[in-house]
Amino acid sequence: MNERFKVKSEQVFGMGSIQIVVDLETGVNYIVNVNMSGNSMTPLLDSKGKVVVDKKTKTK
């Protein structure tokens, strides 16, 4: 089974971390907050407020 998401980078702090995750099917980048009180995920935006999208890396 192919994975759909890939962690591009991660910064660990205390009991949690911030990750940049890319959806390999759409190329959309997400920022993920992982910590003891819960997790959150939202699209990563550039300085103009547009969603950061990588080239699609997965072929069907």
Distance bins in CASP14 RR format, pairs under 12 A and 6 or more apart:
PFRMAT RR
TARGET T0000
AUTHOR 0000-0000-0000
RMODE 2
METHOD distances of the structure
MODEL  1
2 24 1 0 0 1 0 0 0 0 0 0 0
2 25 0 0 0 0 1 0 0 0 0 0 0
2 57 0 0 0 0 0 1 0 0 0 0 0
2 58 1 0 0 1 0 0 0 0 0 0 0
2 59 0 0 0 0 0 1 0 0 0 0 0
2 60 0 0 0 0 1 0 0 0 0 0 0
3 21 0 0 0 0 0 1 0 0 0 0 0
3 22 0 0 0 0 0 1 0 0 0 0 0
3 23 0 0 0 0 0 1 0 0 0 0 0
3 24 1 0 0 1 0 0 0 0 0 0 0
3 25 0 0 0 0 0 1 0 0 0 0 0
3 57 0 0 0 0 0 1 0 0 0 0 0
3 58 0 0 0 0 1 0 0 0 0 0 0
4 21 0 0 0 0 1 0 0 0 0 0 0
4 22 0 0 0 0 1 0 0 0 0 0 0
4 23 1 0 0 1 0 0 0 0 0 0 0
4 24 1 0 1 0 0 0 0 0 0 0 0
4 25 1 0 1 0 0 0 0 0 0 0 0
4 26 0 0 0 0 1 0 0 0 0 0 0
4 27 0 0 0 0 0 1 0 0 0 0 0
4 28 0 0 0 0 0 1 0 0 0 0 0
4 30 0 0 0 0 0 1 0 0 0 0 0
4 56 0 0 0 0 0 1 0 0 0 0 0
4 57 0 0 0 0 0 1 0 0 0 0 0
4 58 1 0 0 1 0 0 0 0 0 0 0
4 60 0 0 0 0 0 1 0 0 0 0 0
5 19 0 0 0 0 1 0 0 0 0 0 0
5 20 0 0 0 0 0 1 0 0 0 0 0
5 21 1 0 1 0 0 0 0 0 0 0 0
5 22 1 0 0 1 0 0 0 0 0 0 0
5 23 1 0 1 0 0 0 0 0 0 0 0
5 24 1 0 0 1 0 0 0 0 0 0 0
5 25 0 0 0 0 1 0 0 0 0 0 0
5 26 0 0 0 0 0 1 0 0 0 0 0
5 27 0 0 0 0 0 1 0 0 0 0 0
5 28 0 0 0 0 0 1 0 0 0 0 0
5 29 0 0 0 0 0 1 0 0 0 0 0
5 30 0 0 0 0 1 0 0 0 0 0 0
5 32 0 0 0 0 1 0 0 0 0 0 0
5 41 0 0 0 0 1 0 0 0 0 0 0
5 57 0 0 0 0 0 1 0 0 0 0 0
5 58 0 0 0 0 0 1 0 0 0 0 0
6 19 0 0 0 0 0 1 0 0 0 0 0
6 20 0 0 0 0 1 0 0 0 0 0 0
6 21 1 0 0 1 0 0 0 0 0 0 0
6 22 1 0 1 0 0 0 0 0 0 0 0
6 23 0 0 0 0 1 0 0 0 0 0 0
6 24 1 0 1 0 0 0 0 0 0 0 0
6 25 0 0 0 0 0 1 0 0 0 0 0
6 27 0 0 0 0 1 0 0 0 0 0 0
6 28 0 0 0 0 0 1 0 0 0 0 0
6 29 0 0 0 0 0 1 0 0 0 0 0
6 30 0 0 0 0 0 1 0 0 0 0 0
6 32 0 0 0 0 0 1 0 0 0 0 0
6 54 0 0 0 0 1 0 0 0 0 0 0
6 57 0 0 0 0 1 0 0 0 0 0 0
6 58 0 0 0 0 1 0 0 0 0 0 0
7 17 0 0 0 0 1 0 0 0 0 0 0
7 18 0 0 0 0 0 1 0 0 0 0 0
7 19 1 0 1 0 0 0 0 0 0 0 0
7 20 1 0 0 1 0 0 0 0 0 0 0
7 21 1 0 1 0 0 0 0 0 0 0 0
7 22 0 0 0 0 1 0 0 0 0 0 0
7 23 0 0 0 0 0 1 0 0 0 0 0
7 24 0 0 0 0 0 1 0 0 0 0 0
7 29 0 0 0 0 0 1 0 0 0 0 0
7 30 0 0 0 0 0 1 0 0 0 0 0
7 31 0 0 0 0 0 1 0 0 0 0 0
7 32 0 0 0 0 1 0 0 0 0 0 0
7 34 0 0 0 0 0 1 0 0 0 0 0
8 18 0 0 0 0 0 1 0 0 0 0 0
8 19 1 0 0 1 0 0 0 0 0 0 0
8 20 1 0 1 0 0 0 0 0 0 0 0
8 21 1 0 0 1 0 0 0 0 0 0 0
8 22 1 0 1 0 0 0 0 0 0 0 0
8 23 0 0 0 0 0 1 0 0 0 0 0
8 24 0 0 0 0 0 1 0 0 0 0 0
8 27 0 0 0 0 0 1 0 0 0 0 0
8 28 0 0 0 0 0 1 0 0 0 0 0
8 29 1 0 0 1 0 0 0 0 0 0 0
8 30 0 0 0 0 1 0 0 0 0 0 0
8 31 0 0 0 0 0 1 0 0 0 0 0
8 32 0 0 0 0 0 1 0 0 0 0 0
8 44 0 0 0 0 1 0 0 0 0 0 0
8 52 0 0 0 0 0 1 0 0 0 0 0
8 54 0 0 0 0 1 0 0 0 0 0 0
8 57 0 0 0 0 0 1 0 0 0 0 0
9 17 0 0 0 0 0 1 0 0 0 0 0
9 18 0 0 0 0 1 0 0 0 0 0 0
9 19 1 0 0 1 0 0 0 0 0 0 0
9 20 1 0 1 0 0 0 0 0 0 0 0
9 21 0 0 0 0 1 0 0 0 0 0 0
9 22 0 0 0 0 1 0 0 0 0 0 0
9 29 0 0 0 0 0 1 0 0 0 0 0
9 30 0 0 0 0 0 1 0 0 0 0 0
9 31 0 0 0 0 0 1 0 0 0 0 0
9 32 0 0 0 0 0 1 0 0 0 0 0
9 44 0 0 0 0 0 1 0 0 0 0 0
10 16 0 0 0 0 1 0 0 0 0 0 0
10 17 1 0 1 0 0 0 0 0 0 0 0
10 18 1 0 0 1 0 0 0 0 0 0 0
10 19 1 0 1 0 0 0 0 0 0 0 0
10 20 1 0 0 1 0 0 0 0 0 0 0
10 21 0 0 0 0 1 0 0 0 0 0 0
10 31 0 0 0 0 0 1 0 0 0 0 0
10 32 0 0 0 0 1 0 0 0 0 0 0
10 33 0 0 0 0 0 1 0 0 0 0 0
10 34 0 0 0 0 1 0 0 0 0 0 0
11 17 1 0 0 1 0 0 0 0 0 0 0
11 18 1 0 1 0 0 0 0 0 0 0 0
11 19 1 0 0 1 0 0 0 0 0 0 0
11 20 0 0 0 0 1 0 0 0 0 0 0
11 31 0 0 0 0 0 1 0 0 0 0 0
11 32 0 0 0 0 0 1 0 0 0 0 0
11 33 0 0 0 0 0 1 0 0 0 0 0
11 34 0 0 0 0 0 1 0 0 0 0 0
12 18 0 0 0 0 1 0 0 0 0 0 0
12 19 0 0 0 0 1 0 0 0 0 0 0
12 34 0 0 0 0 1 0 0 0 0 0 0
12 35 0 0 0 0 0 1 0 0 0 0 0
13 19 0 0 0 0 0 1 0 0 0 0 0
13 33 0 0 0 0 0 1 0 0 0 0 0
13 34 0 0 0 0 0 1 0 0 0 0 0
13 35 0 0 0 0 1 0 0 0 0 0 0
13 36 0 0 0 0 0 1 0 0 0 0 0
14 34 0 0 0 0 0 1 0 0 0 0 0
14 35 0 0 0 0 1 0 0 0 0 0 0
14 36 0 0 0 0 1 0 0 0 0 0 0
15 33 0 0 0 0 0 1 0 0 0 0 0
15 34 0 0 0 0 1 0 0 0 0 0 0
15 35 1 0 0 1 0 0 0 0 0 0 0
15 36 1 0 1 0 0 0 0 0 0 0 0
15 37 0 0 0 0 1 0 0 0 0 0 0
15 38 0 0 0 0 0 1 0 0 0 0 0
16 32 0 0 0 0 0 1 0 0 0 0 0
16 33 0 0 0 0 1 0 0 0 0 0 0
16 34 1 0 1 0 0 0 0 0 0 0 0
16 35 1 0 1 0 0 0 0 0 0 0 0
16 36 1 0 0 1 0 0 0 0 0 0 0
16 37 0 0 0 0 1 0 0 0 0 0 0
16 38 0 0 0 0 1 0 0 0 0 0 0
16 39 0 0 0 0 1 0 0 0 0 0 0
16 40 0 0 0 0 0 1 0 0 0 0 0
17 31 0 0 0 0 0 1 0 0 0 0 0
17 32 0 0 0 0 1 0 0 0 0 0 0
17 33 1 0 0 1 0 0 0 0 0 0 0
17 34 1 0 1 0 0 0 0 0 0 0 0
17 35 1 0 0 1 0 0 0 0 0 0 0
17 36 0 0 0 0 0 1 0 0 0 0 0
17 38 0 0 0 0 0 1 0 0 0 0 0
17 39 0 0 0 0 0 1 0 0 0 0 0
18 30 0 0 0 0 0 1 0 0 0 0 0
18 31 1 0 0 1 0 0 0 0 0 0 0
18 32 1 0 0 1 0 0 0 0 0 0 0
18 33 1 0 1 0 0 0 0 0 0 0 0
18 34 1 0 0 1 0 0 0 0 0 0 0
18 35 0 0 0 0 1 0 0 0 0 0 0
18 39 0 0 0 0 0 1 0 0 0 0 0
18 40 0 0 0 0 0 1 0 0 0 0 0
18 41 0 0 0 0 0 1 0 0 0 0 0
18 42 0 0 0 0 0 1 0 0 0 0 0
18 44 0 0 0 0 0 1 0 0 0 0 0
19 29 0 0 0 0 0 1 0 0 0 0 0
19 30 0 0 0 0 1 0 0 0 0 0 0
19 31 1 0 0 1 0 0 0 0 0 0 0
19 32 1 0 1 0 0 0 0 0 0 0 0
19 33 0 0 0 0 1 0 0 0 0 0 0
19 34 1 0 0 1 0 0 0 0 0 0 0
19 35 0 0 0 0 0 1 0 0 0 0 0
19 39 0 0 0 0 1 0 0 0 0 0 0
19 40 0 0 0 0 0 1 0 0 0 0 0
19 41 0 0 0 0 1 0 0 0 0 0 0
19 42 0 0 0 0 0 1 0 0 0 0 0
19 44 0 0 0 0 0 1 0 0 0 0 0
20 27 0 0 0 0 0 1 0 0 0 0 0
20 28 0 0 0 0 0 1 0 0 0 0 0
20 29 1 0 1 0 0 0 0 0 0 0 0
20 30 1 0 0 1 0 0 0 0 0 0 0
20 31 1 0 0 1 0 0 0 0 0 0 0
20 32 1 0 0 1 0 0 0 0 0 0 0
20 33 0 0 0 0 0 1 0 0 0 0 0
20 41 0 0 0 0 0 1 0 0 0 0 0
20 42 0 0 0 0 0 1 0 0 0 0 0
20 43 0 0 0 0 0 1 0 0 0 0 0
20 44 1 0 0 1 0 0 0 0 0 0 0
20 52 0 0 0 0 1 0 0 0 0 0 0
20 54 0 0 0 0 0 1 0 0 0 0 0
21 27 0 0 0 0 0 1 0 0 0 0 0
21 28 0 0 0 0 1 0 0 0 0 0 0
21 29 1 0 0 1 0 0 0 0 0 0 0
21 30 1 0 1 0 0 0 0 0 0 0 0
21 31 1 0 0 1 0 0 0 0 0 0 0
21 32 1 0 1 0 0 0 0 0 0 0 0
21 33 0 0 0 0 0 1 0 0 0 0 0
21 34 0 0 0 0 0 1 0 0 0 0 0
21 39 0 0 0 0 0 1 0 0 0 0 0
21 40 0 0 0 0 0 1 0 0 0 0 0
21 41 1 0 0 1 0 0 0 0 0 0 0
21 42 0 0 0 0 0 1 0 0 0 0 0
21 43 0 0 0 0 0 1 0 0 0 0 0
21 44 0 0 0 0 1 0 0 0 0 0 0
21 52 0 0 0 0 0 1 0 0 0 0 0
21 54 0 0 0 0 0 1 0 0 0 0 0
22 28 1 0 0 1 0 0 0 0 0 0 0
22 29 1 0 1 0 0 0 0 0 0 0 0
22 30 1 0 0 1 0 0 0 0 0 0 0
22 31 0 0 0 0 0 1 0 0 0 0 0
22 32 0 0 0 0 0 1 0 0 0 0 0
22 43 0 0 0 0 0 1 0 0 0 0 0
22 44 0 0 0 0 1 0 0 0 0 0 0
22 51 0 0 0 0 0 1 0 0 0 0 0
22 52 0 0 0 0 1 0 0 0 0 0 0
22 53 0 0 0 0 1 0 0 0 0 0 0
22 54 1 0 1 0 0 0 0 0 0 0 0
22 55 0 0 0 0 0 1 0 0 0 0 0
22 56 0 0 0 0 0 1 0 0 0 0 0
22 57 1 0 0 1 0 0 0 0 0 0 0
22 58 0 0 0 0 0 1 0 0 0 0 0
23 29 1 0 0 1 0 0 0 0 0 0 0
23 30 1 0 0 1 0 0 0 0 0 0 0
23 32 0 0 0 0 0 1 0 0 0 0 0
23 41 0 0 0 0 0 1 0 0 0 0 0
23 43 0 0 0 0 1 0 0 0 0 0 0
23 44 0 0 0 0 0 1 0 0 0 0 0
23 51 0 0 0 0 0 1 0 0 0 0 0
23 52 0 0 0 0 0 1 0 0 0 0 0
23 53 0 0 0 0 1 0 0 0 0 0 0
23 54 0 0 0 0 1 0 0 0 0 0 0
23 56 0 0 0 0 1 0 0 0 0 0 0
23 57 0 0 0 0 1 0 0 0 0 0 0
23 58 0 0 0 0 1 0 0 0 0 0 0
24 30 0 0 0 0 0 1 0 0 0 0 0
24 53 0 0 0 0 0 1 0 0 0 0 0
24 54 0 0 0 0 1 0 0 0 0 0 0
24 55 0 0 0 0 0 1 0 0 0 0 0
24 56 1 0 0 1 0 0 0 0 0 0 0
24 57 1 0 1 0 0 0 0 0 0 0 0
24 58 1 0 1 0 0 0 0 0 0 0 0
24 59 0 0 0 0 1 0 0 0 0 0 0
24 60 0 0 0 0 0 1 0 0 0 0 0
25 53 0 0 0 0 0 1 0 0 0 0 0
25 54 0 0 0 0 0 1 0 0 0 0 0
25 56 1 0 0 1 0 0 0 0 0 0 0
25 57 0 0 0 0 1 0 0 0 0 0 0
25 58 1 0 1 0 0 0 0 0 0 0 0
25 59 0 0 0 0 1 0 0 0 0 0 0
25 60 0 0 0 0 1 0 0 0 0 0 0
26 43 0 0 0 0 0 1 0 0 0 0 0
26 51 0 0 0 0 1 0 0 0 0 0 0
26 52 0 0 0 0 0 1 0 0 0 0 0
26 53 1 0 0 1 0 0 0 0 0 0 0
26 54 0 0 0 0 1 0 0 0 0 0 0
26 55 0 0 0 0 0 1 0 0 0 0 0
26 56 1 0 0 1 0 0 0 0 0 0 0
26 57 0 0 0 0 0 1 0 0 0 0 0
26 58 0 0 0 0 1 0 0 0 0 0 0
27 43 0 0 0 0 0 1 0 0 0 0 0
27 44 0 0 0 0 0 1 0 0 0 0 0
27 51 0 0 0 0 1 0 0 0 0 0 0
27 52 0 0 0 0 1 0 0 0 0 0 0
27 53 1 0 1 0 0 0 0 0 0 0 0
27 54 1 0 1 0 0 0 0 0 0 0 0
27 55 1 0 0 1 0 0 0 0 0 0 0
27 56 1 0 1 0 0 0 0 0 0 0 0
27 57 1 0 0 1 0 0 0 0 0 0 0
27 58 0 0 0 0 1 0 0 0 0 0 0
28 41 0 0 0 0 0 1 0 0 0 0 0
28 42 0 0 0 0 0 1 0 0 0 0 0
28 43 1 0 0 1 0 0 0 0 0 0 0
28 44 0 0 0 0 1 0 0 0 0 0 0
28 45 0 0 0 0 0 1 0 0 0 0 0
28 50 0 0 0 0 0 1 0 0 0 0 0
28 51 1 0 1 0 0 0 0 0 0 0 0
28 52 1 0 0 1 0 0 0 0 0 0 0
28 53 1 0 1 0 0 0 0 0 0 0 0
28 54 0 0 0 0 1 0 0 0 0 0 0
28 55 0 0 0 0 0 1 0 0 0 0 0
28 56 0 0 0 0 0 1 0 0 0 0 0
28 57 0 0 0 0 0 1 0 0 0 0 0
29 41 0 0 0 0 0 1 0 0 0 0 0
29 42 0 0 0 0 0 1 0 0 0 0 0
29 43 1 0 0 1 0 0 0 0 0 0 0
29 44 1 0 1 0 0 0 0 0 0 0 0
29 45 0 0 0 0 1 0 0 0 0 0 0
29 46 0 0 0 0 1 0 0 0 0 0 0
29 50 0 0 0 0 0 1 0 0 0 0 0
29 51 1 0 0 1 0 0 0 0 0 0 0
29 52 1 0 1 0 0 0 0 0 0 0 0
29 53 1 0 0 1 0 0 0 0 0 0 0
29 54 1 0 0 1 0 0 0 0 0 0 0
29 55 0 0 0 0 0 1 0 0 0 0 0
30 39 0 0 0 0 0 1 0 0 0 0 0
30 40 0 0 0 0 1 0 0 0 0 0 0
30 41 1 0 1 0 0 0 0 0 0 0 0
30 42 1 0 0 1 0 0 0 0 0 0 0
30 43 1 0 1 0 0 0 0 0 0 0 0
30 44 1 0 1 0 0 0 0 0 0 0 0
30 45 0 0 0 0 0 1 0 0 0 0 0
30 51 0 0 0 0 1 0 0 0 0 0 0
30 52 0 0 0 0 1 0 0 0 0 0 0
30 53 0 0 0 0 0 1 0 0 0 0 0
30 54 0 0 0 0 0 1 0 0 0 0 0
31 39 0 0 0 0 0 1 0 0 0 0 0
31 40 0 0 0 0 1 0 0 0 0 0 0
31 41 1 0 0 1 0 0 0 0 0 0 0
31 42 1 0 1 0 0 0 0 0 0 0 0
31 43 1 0 0 1 0 0 0 0 0 0 0
31 44 1 0 1 0 0 0 0 0 0 0 0
31 45 0 0 0 0 1 0 0 0 0 0 0
31 46 0 0 0 0 0 1 0 0 0 0 0
31 51 0 0 0 0 0 1 0 0 0 0 0
31 52 0 0 0 0 1 0 0 0 0 0 0
32 38 0 0 0 0 0 1 0 0 0 0 0
32 39 1 0 0 1 0 0 0 0 0 0 0
32 40 1 0 0 1 0 0 0 0 0 0 0
32 41 1 0 1 0 0 0 0 0 0 0 0
32 42 0 0 0 0 1 0 0 0 0 0 0
32 43 0 0 0 0 0 1 0 0 0 0 0
32 44 0 0 0 0 1 0 0 0 0 0 0
33 39 1 0 0 1 0 0 0 0 0 0 0
33 40 1 0 1 0 0 0 0 0 0 0 0
33 41 1 0 0 1 0 0 0 0 0 0 0
33 42 0 0 0 0 1 0 0 0 0 0 0
33 44 0 0 0 0 0 1 0 0 0 0 0
34 40 0 0 0 0 1 0 0 0 0 0 0
34 41 0 0 0 0 1 0 0 0 0 0 0
42 51 0 0 0 0 0 1 0 0 0 0 0
42 52 0 0 0 0 0 1 0 0 0 0 0
43 49 0 0 0 0 1 0 0 0 0 0 0
43 50 0 0 0 0 1 0 0 0 0 0 0
43 51 1 0 1 0 0 0 0 0 0 0 0
43 52 1 0 0 1 0 0 0 0 0 0 0
43 53 0 0 0 0 1 0 0 0 0 0 0
44 50 0 0 0 0 0 1 0 0 0 0 0
44 51 1 0 0 1 0 0 0 0 0 0 0
44 52 1 0 1 0 0 0 0 0 0 0 0
44 53 0 0 0 0 1 0 0 0 0 0 0
44 54 0 0 0 0 0 1 0 0 0 0 0
45 51 1 0 0 1 0 0 0 0 0 0 0
45 52 1 0 0 1 0 0 0 0 0 0 0
45 53 0 0 0 0 0 1 0 0 0 0 0
46 52 1 0 1 0 0 0 0 0 0 0 0
46 53 0 0 0 0 1 0 0 0 0 0 0
END
